[in-house]
Amino acid sequence: MAYSTNTKILSQLKSLSQLALNNPNNKLVVQNLLQKAFDDEKPLFSVADKSQAAVHMKKAIPIFDRAFMDIHGSMNPDLRQSAQIWRSGLQFLVDEFKTDETSYNNLKQLLESDSVQCVEEYIVDSQDISPEFSDISPINLINIPKEHYWWFHK
């Protein structure tokens, strides 16, 4: 794992946690961060950076929640695969804190929030609907844990 990868994700997370809740760019910032969390090598944070990352994740919970509300509001079959990636990115971020029970339990509440659950439901309920205007990019499912059921539900 490259040090620059850790630094980049932590830097993006810190920037996100400092944004105002009503910032119109939040959704895009969240989507970019979640895409990076999906794409990058795991673990996403070094041991030294994990406590700082936990603080920023906790501060950013309302921003993640609002972004997932916005994502759900704009869902369509063309965005389903992107939503799967963003949902997995969020899961990868939260899973970084499994060894810190307090942080993990705080962040797990985000995964159980209505906004995240609504996106998951849309993904699962719309899997039989083909995208209208975009092609589905091939995703290597080998690197996606089975717990990310929104990829595998049929």
Contact map, one row per residue, 1 for C-alpha under 8 A:
1110100000000000000000000000000000000000111000000000000000000000000000000000000000000000000000000000000000000000000000000000000000000000000000000000000000
1111110000000000000000000000000000000000000000000000000000000000000000000000000000000000000000000000000000000000000000000000000000000000000000000000000000
1111111000000000000000000000000000000000000000000000000000000000000000000000000000000000000000000000000000000000000000000000000000000000000000000000000000
0111111100000000000000000000000000000000000000000000000000000000000000000000000000000000000000000000000000000000000000000000000000000000000000000000000000
1111111110000000000000000000000000000001000100000000000000000000000000000000000000000000000000000000000000000000000000000000000000000000000000000000000000
0111111111000000000000000000000000000000000111000000000000000000000000000000000000000000000000000000000000000000000000000000000000000000000000000000000000
0011111111100000000000000000000000000000000010000000000000000000000000000000000000000000000000000000000000000000000000000000000000000000000000000000000000
0001111111110000000000000000000000000000000000000000000000000000000000000000000000000000000000000000000000000000000000000000000000000000000000000000000000
0000111111111000000000000000000010011000000110000000000000000000000000000000000000000000000000000000000000000000000000000000000000000000000000000000000000
0000011111111100000000000000000000000000000010001000100000000000000000000000000000000000000000000000000000000000000000000000000000000000000000000000000000
0000001111111110000000000000000000000000000000000000000000000000000000000000000000000000000000000000000000000000000000000000000000000000000000000000000000
0000000111111111000000000000000010000000000000000000000000000000000000000000000000000000000000000000000000000000000000000000000000000000000000000000000000
0000000011111111100000000000000010000000000000000000100110010000000000000000000000000000000000000000000000000000000000000000000000000000000000000000000000
0000000001111111110000000000000000000000000000000000100100000000000000000000000000000000000000000000000000000000000000000000000000000000000000000000000000
0000000000111111111000000000000000000000000000000000000000000000000000000000000000000000000000000000000000000000000000000000000000000000000000000000000000
0000000000011111111000000100110000000000000000000000000000010010000000000000000000000000000000000000000000000000000000000000000000000000000000000000000000
0000000000001111111000000000000000000000000000000000000110110010000000000000000000000000000000000000000000000000000000000000000000000000000000000000000000
0000000000000111111100000000000000000000000000000000000000110000000000000000000000000000000000000000000000000000000000000000000000000000000000000000000000
0000000000000011111110100100000000000000000000000000000000000000000000000000000000000000000000000000000000000000000000000000000000000000000000000000000000
0000000000000000011111100000000000000000000000000000000000000000000000000000000000000000000000000000000000000000000000000000000000000000000000000000000000
0000000000000000001111100100000000000000000000000000000000000110010000000000000000000000000000000000000000000000000000000000000000000000000000000000000000
0000000000000000000111110100000000000000000000000000000000000000000000000000000000000000000000000000000000000000000000000000000000000000000000000000000000
0000000000000000001111111100000000000000000000000000000000000000000000000000000000000000000000000000000000000000000000000000000000000000000000000000000000
0000000000000000000001111110000000000000000000000000000000000000000000000000000000000000000000000000000000000000000000000000000000000000000000000000000000
0000000000000000000000111111100000000000000000000000000000000000000000000000000000000000000000000000000000000000000000000000000000000000000000000000000000
0000000000000001001011111111110000000000000000000000000000000010001000000000000000000000000000000000000000000000000000000000000000000000000000000000000000
0000000000000000000000011111111000000000000000000000000000000000011101100000000000000000000000000000000000000000000000000000000000000000000000000000000000
0000000000000000000000001111111100000000000000000000000000000000000000000000000000000000000000000000000000000000000000000000000000000000000000000000000000
0000000000000001000000001111111110000000000000000000000000000000000000000000000000000000000000000000000000000000000000000000000000000000000000000000000000
0000000000000001000000000111111111000000000000000000000000000011001000000000000000000000000000000000000000000000000000000000000000000000000000000000000000
0000000000000000000000000011111111100000000000000000000000000000000000000000000000000100000000000000000000000000000000000000000000000000000000000000000000
0000000000000000000000000001111111110000000000000000000000000000000000000000000000000000000000000000000000000000000000000000000000000000000000000000000000
0000000010011000000000000000111111111000000000000000000000000000000000000000000000000000100000000000000000000000000000000000000000000000000000000000000000
0000000000000000000000000000011111111100000000000000000000000000000000000000000000001111110000000000000000000000000000000000000000000000000000000000000000
0000000000000000000000000000001111111110000000000000000000000000000000000000000000001100100000000000000000000000000000000000000000000000000000000000000000
0000000010000000000000000000000111111111000000000000000000000000000000000000000000000000100000000000000000000000000000000000000000000000000000000000000000
0000000010000000000000000000000011111111000100000000000000000000000000000000000000000000110110000000000000000000000000000000000000000000000000000000000000
0000000000000000000000000000000001111111000000000000000000000000000000000000000000001101100100000000000000000000000000000000000000000000000000000000000000
0000000000000000000000000000000000111111100000000000000000000000000000000000000000000000000000000000000000000000000000000000000000000000000000000000000000
0000100000000000000000000000000000011111110100000000000000000000000000000000000000000000000000000000000000000000000000000000000000000000000000000000000000
1000000000000000000000000000000000000011111100000000000000000000000000000000000000000000000000000000000000000000000000000000000000000000000000000000000000
1000000000000000000000000000000000000001111110000000000000000000000000000000000000000000000000000000000000000000000000000000000000000000000000000000000000
1000000000000000000000000000000000000000111111000000000000000000000000000000000000000000000000010000000000000000000000000000000000000000000000000000000000
0000110010000000000000000000000000001001111111000000000000000000000000000000000000000000000010010000000000000000000000000000000000000000000000000000000000
0000011011000000000000000000000000000000011111111100100000000000000000000000000000000000000000010000000000000000000000000000000000000000000000000000000000
0000010000000000000000000000000000000000001111111100000000000000000000000000000000000000000000000000000000000000000000000000000000000000000000000000000000
0000000000000000000000000000000000000000000011111100000000000000000000000000000000000000000000000000000000000000000000000000000000000000000000000000000000
0000000000000000000000000000000000000000000011111110000000000000000000000000000000000000000000000000000000000000000000000000000000000000000000000000000000
0000000001000000000000000000000000000000000011111111100000000000000000000000000000000000000000000000000000000000000000000000000000000000000000000000000000
0000000000000000000000000000000000000000000011111111110000000000000000000000000000000000000000001000000000000000000000000000000000000000000000000000000000
0000000000000000000000000000000000000000000000011111111000000000000000000000000000000000000000000000000000000000000000000000000000000000000000000000000000
0000000000000000000000000000000000000000000000001111111100000000000000000000000000000000000000000000000000000000000000000000000000000000000000000000000000
0000000001001100000000000000000000000000000010001111111110000000000000000000000000000000000000000000000000000000000000000000000000000000000000000000000000
0000000000000000000000000000000000000000000000000111111111000000000000000000000000000000000000001000001000000000000000000000000000000000000000000000000000
0000000000000000000000000000000000000000000000000011111111100000000000000000000000000000000000000000000000000000000000000000000000000000000000000000000000
0000000000001100100000000000000000000000000000000001111111110000000000000000000000000000000000000000000000000000000000000000000000000000000000000000000000
0000000000001000100000000000000000000000000000000000111111111000000000000000000000000000000000000000000000100000000000000000000000000000000000000000000000
0000000000000000000000000000000000000000000000000000011111111000000000000000000000000000000000000000001001100000000000000000000000000000000000000000000000
0000000000000000110000000000000000000000000000000000001111111100000000000000000000000000000000000000000000000000000000000000000000000000000000000000000000
0000000000001001110000000000000000000000000000000000000111111111000000000000000000000000000000000000000000000000000000000000000000000000000000000000000000
0000000000000000000000000000000000000000000000000000000011111111100000000000000000000000000000000000000000100100000000000000000000000000000000000000000000
0000000000000000000010000000000000000000000000000000000000111111110000000000000000000000000000000000000000000000000000000000000000000000000000000000000000
0000000000000001100010000100010000000000000000000000000000011111111000000000000000000000000000000000000000000000000000000000000000000000000000000000000000
0000000000000000000000000000010000000000000000000000000000011111111100000000000000000000000000000000000000000100000000000000000000000000000000000000000000
0000000000000000000000000000000000000000000000000000000000001111111110000000000000000000000000000000000000000100101100000000000000000000000000000000000000
0000000000000000000010000010000000000000000000000000000000000111111111000000000000000000000000000000000000000000001000000000000000000000000000000000000000
0000000000000000000000000110010000000000000000000000000000000011111111100000000000000000000000000000000000000000000000000000000000000000000000000000000000
0000000000000000000000000010000000000000000000000000000000000001111111110000000000000000000000000000000000000000001100100000000000000000000000000000000000
0000000000000000000000000000000000000000000000000000000000000000111111111000000000000000000000000000000000000000001100000000000000000000000000000000000000
0000000000000000000000000010000000000000000000000000000000000000011111111100000000000000000000000000000000000000000000000000000000000000000000000000000000
0000000000000000000000000010000000000000000000000000000000000000001111111110000000100000000000000000000000000000000000100000000000000000000000000000000000
0000000000000000000000000000000000000000000000000000000000000000000111111110000000000000000000000000000000000000001001100100000000000000000000000000000000
0000000000000000000000000000000000000000000000000000000000000000000011111110000000000000000000000000000000000000000000000000000000000000000000000000000000
0000000000000000000000000000000000000000000000000000000000000000000001111111000000000000000000000000000000000000000000000000000000000000000000000000000000
0000000000000000000000000000000000000000000000000000000000000000000000111111101100000000000000000000000000000000000000100100000000000000000000000000000000
0000000000000000000000000000000000000000000000000000000000000000000000000111111100000000000000000000000000000000000000000000000000100000000000000000000000
0000000000000000000000000000000000000000000000000000000000000000000000000011111100000000000000000000000000000000000000000000010011110000000000000000000000
0000000000000000000000000000000000000000000000000000000000000000000000000001111110000000000000000000000000000000000000000000000001111110000000000000000000
0000000000000000000000000000000000000000000000000000000000000000000000000011111111100000000000000000000000000000000000000000000000100000000000000000000000
0000000000000000000000000000000000000000000000000000000000000000000000000011111111110000000000000000000000000000000000000010010000000000000000000000000000
0000000000000000000000000000000000000000000000000000000000000000000000000000011111111000000000000000000000000000000000000000000000000001000000000000000000
0000000000000000000000000000000000000000000000000000000000000000000000000000001111111100000000000000000000000000000000000000000000000000000000000000000000
0000000000000000000000000000000000000000000000000000000000000000000000100000001111111110000000000000000000000000000000100010000000000000000000000000000000
0000000000000000000000000000000000000000000000000000000000000000000000000000000111111111000000000000000000000000000000010010000000000000000000000000011000
0000000000000000000000000000000001100100000000000000000000000000000000000000000011111111100000000000000000000000000000000000000000000000000000000000000000
0000000000000000000000000000001001100100000000000000000000000000000000000000000001111111110000000000000000000000000000000000000000000000000000000000000000
0000000000000000000000000000000001000000000000000000000000000000000000000000000000111111111000000000000000000000000100010000000000000000000000000000000000
0000000000000000000000000000000001000100000000000000000000000000000000000000000000011111111100000000000000000000000000000000000000000000000000000001000000
0000000000000000000000000000000011111100000000000000000000000000000000000000000000001111111110000000000000000000000000000000000000000000000000000000000000
0000000000000000000000000000000001001000000000000000000000000000000000000000000000000111111111000000000000000010000000000000000000000000000000000000000000
0000000000000000000000000000000000000000000000000000000000000000000000000000000000000011111111100000000000000010000000000000000000000000000000000001000000
0000000000000000000000000000000000001100000000000000000000000000000000000000000000000001111111110000000000000000000000000000000000000000000000000000000000
0000000000000000000000000000000000001000000100000000000000000000000000000000000000000000111111111000000000000000000000000000000000000000000000000000000000
0000000000000000000000000000000000000000000000000000000000000000000000000000000000000000011111111100000100110000000000000000000000000000000000000000000000
0000000000000000000000000000000000000000000000000000000000000000000000000000000000000000001111111100000100000000000000000000000000000000000000000000000000
0000000000000000000000000000000000000000001110000000000000000000000000000000000000000000000111111110000000000000000000000000000000000000000000000000000000
0000000000000000000000000000000000000000000000000100010000000000000000000000000000000000000011111111101100000000000000000000000000000000000000000000000000
0000000000000000000000000000000000000000000000000000000000000000000000000000000000000000000001111111101100000000000000000000000000000000000000000000000000
0000000000000000000000000000000000000000000000000000000000000000000000000000000000000000000000011111100100000000000000000000000000000000000000000000000000
0000000000000000000000000000000000000000000000000000000000000000000000000000000000000000000000001111111100000000000000000000000000000000000000000000000000
0000000000000000000000000000000000000000000000000000000000000000000000000000000000000000000000001111111110000000000000000000000000000000000000000000000000
0000000000000000000000000000000000000000000000000000000000000000000000000000000000000000000000000001111111000000000000000000000000000000000000000000000000
0000000000000000000000000000000000000000000000000000010001000000000000000000000000000000000000001101111111100000000000000000000000000000000000000000000000
0000000000000000000000000000000000000000000000000000000000000000000000000000000000000000000001101111111111110000000000000000000000000000000000000000000000
0000000000000000000000000000000000000000000000000000000000000000000000000000000000000000000000000000111111111000000000000000000000000000000000000000000000
0000000000000000000000000000000000000000000000000000000001000000000000000000000000000000000000000000011111111100000000000000000000000000000000000000000000
0000000000000000000000000000000000000000000000000000000011001000000000000000000000000000000001000000001111111110000000000000000000000000000000000000000000
0000000000000000000000000000000000000000000000000000000000000000000000000000000000000000000001000000000111111111000000000000000000000000000000000000000000
0000000000000000000000000000000000000000000000000000000000000000000000000000000000000000000000000000000011111111100000000000000000000000000000000000000000
0000000000000000000000000000000000000000000000000000000000001001100000000000000000000000000000000000000001111111100100000000000000000000000000000000000000
0000000000000000000000000000000000000000000000000000000000000000000000000000000000000000011000000000000000111111100110000000000000000000000000000000000000
0000000000000000000000000000000000000000000000000000000000000000000000000000000000000000000000000000000000011111110110000000000000000000000000000000000000
0000000000000000000000000000000000000000000000000000000000000000100000000000000000000000000000000000000000001111111110000000000000000000000000000000000000
0000000000000000000000000000000000000000000000000000000000000000000000000000000000000000000000000000000000000001111111000000000000000000000000000000000000
0000000000000000000000000000000000000000000000000000000000000000110110010000000000000000000000000000000000000000111111100000000000000000000000000000000000
0000000000000000000000000000000000000000000000000000000000000000100110000000000000000010000000000000000000000111111111110000000000000000000000000000000000
0000000000000000000000000000000000000000000000000000000000000000000000000000000000000000000000000000000000000011111111111000000000000000000000000000000000
0000000000000000000000000000000000000000000000000000000000000000000000010000000000000000000000000000000000000000011111111100000000000000000000000000000000
0000000000000000000000000000000000000000000000000000000000000000000100110010000000100000000000000000000000000000001111111110000000000000000000000000000000
0000000000000000000000000000000000000000000000000000000000000000000000000000000000010010000000000000000000000000000111111111000000000000000000000000010000
0000000000000000000000000000000000000000000000000000000000000000000000000000000000000000000000000000000000000000000011111111100000000000000000000000000000
0000000000000000000000000000000000000000000000000000000000000000000000010010000000000000000000000000000000000000000001111111110000000000000000000000000000
0000000000000000000000000000000000000000000000000000000000000000000000000000000100110000000000000000000000000000000000111111111000000000000000000000010000
0000000000000000000000000000000000000000000000000000000000000000000000000000000000000000000000000000000000000000000000011111111000000000000000000000010011
0000000000000000000000000000000000000000000000000000000000000000000000000000000000000000000000000000000000000000000000001111111100000000000000000000000000
0000000000000000000000000000000000000000000000000000000000000000000000000000100100000000000000000000000000000000000000000111111110000000000000000000000000
0000000000000000000000000000000000000000000000000000000000000000000000000000000000000000000000000000000000000000000000000011111111000000000000000000000001
0000000000000000000000000000000000000000000000000000000000000000000000000000000000000000000000000000000000000000000000000000111111000000000000000000000000
0000000000000000000000000000000000000000000000000000000000000000000000000000100000000000000000000000000000000000000000000000011111100000000000000000000000
0000000000000000000000000000000000000000000000000000000000000000000000000000110000000000000000000000000000000000000000000000001111110000000000000000000000
0000000000000000000000000000000000000000000000000000000000000000000000000001111000000000000000000000000000000000000000000000000011111111000000000000000000
0000000000000000000000000000000000000000000000000000000000000000000000000000110000000000000000000000000000000000000000000000000001111100000000000000000000
0000000000000000000000000000000000000000000000000000000000000000000000000000010000000000000000000000000000000000000000000000000000111110000000000000000000
0000000000000000000000000000000000000000000000000000000000000000000000000000010000000000000000000000000000000000000000000000000000111111000000000000000000
0000000000000000000000000000000000000000000000000000000000000000000000000000010000000000000000000000000000000000000000000000000000101111100000000000000000
0000000000000000000000000000000000000000000000000000000000000000000000000000000010000000000000000000000000000000000000000000000000100111110000000000000000
0000000000000000000000000000000000000000000000000000000000000000000000000000000000000000000000000000000000000000000000000000000000000011111000000000000000
0000000000000000000000000000000000000000000000000000000000000000000000000000000000000000000000000000000000000000000000000000000000000001111100000000000000
0000000000000000000000000000000000000000000000000000000000000000000000000000000000000000000000000000000000000000000000000000000000000000111110000000000000
0000000000000000000000000000000000000000000000000000000000000000000000000000000000000000000000000000000000000000000000000000000000000000011111110000000000
0000000000000000000000000000000000000000000000000000000000000000000000000000000000000000000000000000000000000000000000000000000000000000001111110000000000
0000000000000000000000000000000000000000000000000000000000000000000000000000000000000000000000000000000000000000000000000000000000000000000111111000000000
0000000000000000000000000000000000000000000000000000000000000000000000000000000000000000000000000000000000000000000000000000000000000000000111111000000000
0000000000000000000000000000000000000000000000000000000000000000000000000000000000000000000000000000000000000000000000000000000000000000000111111101000000
0000000000000000000000000000000000000000000000000000000000000000000000000000000000000000000000000000000000000000000000000000000000000000000001111111000000
0000000000000000000000000000000000000000000000000000000000000000000000000000000000000000000000000000000000000000000000000000000000000000000000011111100100
0000000000000000000000000000000000000000000000000000000000000000000000000000000000000000000000000000000000000000000000000000000000000000000000001111100000
0000000000000000000000000000000000000000000000000000000000000000000000000000000000000001001000000000000000000000000000000000000000000000000000011111111100
0000000000000000000000000000000000000000000000000000000000000000000000000000000000000000000000000000000000000000000000000000000000000000000000000111111110
0000000000000000000000000000000000000000000000000000000000000000000000000000000000010000000000000000000000000000000000010011000000000000000000000001111110
0000000000000000000000000000000000000000000000000000000000000000000000000000000000010000000000000000000000000000000000000000000000000000000000000001111110
0000000000000000000000000000000000000000000000000000000000000000000000000000000000000000000000000000000000000000000000000000000000000000000000000101111111
0000000000000000000000000000000000000000000000000000000000000000000000000000000000000000000000000000000000000000000000000001000000000000000000000000111111
0000000000000000000000000000000000000000000000000000000000000000000000000000000000000000000000000000000000000000000000000001001000000000000000000000000111
